[in-house]
Amino acid sequence: MLIDEFMPRFDFRETHDISIGATAKDVFRTLNEIDFCESFIVRWLLRLRGMSAANVTLKELRKLRFETLGECENREILLGLAGKFWTINGSLQKVDSSNFREFNEKGFAKAVWDFSLDELAGGTVLTTETRIKCLDSESRKSFGFYWTFIRPFSGLIRREMLKLIKIKAESLN
């Protein structure tokens, strides 16, 4: 999987999945087109974090420094980000698929956000996994403190996103 290629070792991790009664093709299309702000919870929590974009699609997230590290059509999309996530402005760095693995600046962390699809008889399991690698002990300590408070809300956003994708993908049938 792409996530294992770009971040085989990590300090923090969160995974959520959902079974969807639709083909991987329909789920993948929905994932790429859906506006996650259709969920009040997602919209509200992202605004609290300072992401006040009108639309939050995967394309819009890319404008906010989430870079596509890799994509396998109908199977997986991997986004990446580097910064000081525990600070107000995040100090986001310019990373992409060509320099993400090598980025190793002390005081920063790297994150990958994966969406993987596993088509089974009668539907598709969509999994989202987030991994964070802190690049030194000080960033690990800072991120760990931040993660203690933000993790429940991060998980809520991801679960809401998965539910929204399920509703939209299943309505295509």
C-alpha positions in Angstrom: 0.0 0.0 0.0 1.1 3.6 -0.6 0.8 4.5 3.0 3.4 1.8 3.9 5.7 3.1 1.1 5.6 6.7 2.3 5.5 6.1 6.1 6.3 2.6 7.3 7.3 3.8 10.8 5.2 6.3 12.7 4.6 7.7 16.2 0.8 8.1 16.2 -1.9 6.4 14.2 -5.7 6.5 13.8 -7.8 4.2 11.6 -11.6 4.1 10.8 -13.5 2.1 8.3 -17.1 1.6 7.0 -18.8 -0.9 4.8 -20.6 0.6 1.8 -23.1 -1.1 -0.5 -21.5 0.2 -3.7 -18.7 -0.7 -6.1 -15.2 0.5 -5.4 -15.5 2.6 -8.6 -18.6 4.4 -7.2 -17.0 4.9 -3.8 -13.8 6.2 -5.3 -15.7 8.7 -7.5 -17.8 9.8 -4.5 -14.6 10.2 -2.4 -13.1 12.5 -5.1 -16.3 14.6 -5.6 -17.9 14.9 -2.2 -17.9 18.2 -0.2 -17.3 17.1 3.4 -18.8 20.4 4.6 -22.2 18.8 3.8 -21.8 17.4 7.3 -22.5 20.1 9.9 -20.1 18.4 12.3 -17.2 18.3 9.8 -17.9 21.9 8.8 -18.0 23.1 12.4 -14.9 21.2 13.6 -12.8 22.3 10.6 -13.8 25.9 11.1 -12.8 25.7 14.8 -9.3 24.6 13.4 -9.2 27.6 11.1 -10.1 25.9 7.9 -13.0 28.1 6.9 -13.1 27.1 3.2 -16.6 27.1 1.7 -16.1 23.6 0.3 -13.9 20.9 1.6 -13.3 18.3 -1.1 -10.1 16.4 -1.7 -9.2 18.9 -4.4 -9.8 21.8 -2.0 -7.7 20.1 0.7 -4.8 20.1 -1.8 -5.0 23.9 -1.9 -4.4 23.9 1.9 -1.1 22.1 1.6 -2.4 18.5 1.7 -0.4 17.1 -1.2 -1.3 14.0 -3.1 1.5 11.6 -2.6 0.0 8.8 -4.6 -3.2 7.4 -6.1 -4.3 4.0 -7.4 -7.6 4.5 -9.2 -10.5 2.7 -7.3 -8.1 1.5 -4.7 -6.2 4.1 -2.7 -5.5 7.8 -2.3 -2.7 9.1 -0.1 -2.3 12.7 1.0 0.7 14.1 2.9 1.5 17.1 5.0 4.4 18.4 7.0 4.3 21.1 9.7 4.0 22.0 13.3 0.4 20.8 13.6 0.2 21.7 17.3 0.8 25.4 16.6 -2.0 27.9 15.6 -0.8 28.4 12.0 0.7 24.9 11.6 3.9 26.1 10.0 3.0 24.0 7.0 5.9 23.1 4.7 6.0 22.5 0.9 6.2 18.8 0.4 5.1 16.6 -2.4 5.6 13.0 -3.6 9.2 13.7 -4.7 10.5 15.2 -1.4 8.1 13.9 1.3 10.2 10.9 2.4 13.4 13.0 2.7 11.8 15.8 4.6 13.4 15.5 8.1 13.6 19.0 9.7 13.8 19.0 13.4 10.9 20.6 15.2 8.4 19.3 12.6 6.1 16.3 12.0 4.9 14.6 8.9 1.5 13.2 8.4 -0.1 10.9 5.8 -3.8 10.5 5.4 -4.9 7.4 3.4 -8.2 6.3 1.9 -8.1 2.7 0.8 -10.9 0.7 -0.8 -11.4 -3.1 -0.6 -14.1 -4.3 -2.9 -15.9 -7.4 -1.6 -19.0 -9.2 -2.8 -21.9 -6.8 -2.4 -19.9 -3.7 -1.5 -16.7 -2.0 -0.6 -14.9 -1.4 2.7 -13.5 2.2 2.8 -10.8 2.7 5.3 -9.1 5.9 6.3 -5.8 5.8 8.2 -3.8 8.7 9.5 -0.2 8.3 10.6 2.1 10.9 12.1 5.9 10.8 12.4 7.5 13.4 14.6 11.0 14.3 13.5 12.6 14.7 16.9 11.8 14.2 20.6 10.7 17.8 21.1 8.1 17.6 18.3 7.0 14.2 19.5 6.4 15.7 23.0 4.5 18.7 21.5 2.5 16.7 19.1 1.7 14.1 21.8 0.2 16.8 24.1 -1.8 18.2 21.2 -3.0 14.7 20.1 -4.4 14.0 23.5 -6.9 16.8 23.0 -7.5 16.8 19.3 -7.7 13.0 18.7 -11.4 12.5 19.6 -12.4 15.4 17.3 -10.1 14.1 14.5 -11.7 10.7 14.8 -15.2 12.3 14.8 -14.4 14.2 11.5 -13.1 11.0 9.8 -16.1 8.9 10.9 -18.5 11.7 9.7 -16.6 11.8 6.4 -17.0 8.0 6.0 -20.7 8.2 6.8 -21.2 10.9 4.2 -19.3 9.0 1.5 -21.5 5.9 2.3 -24.7 7.8 2.0 -23.7 9.4 -1.3 -22.1 6.3 -2.9 -25.1 4.1 -2.0 -27.5 6.7 -3.5 -25.8 6.2 -6.9 -27.3 2.7 -7.2 
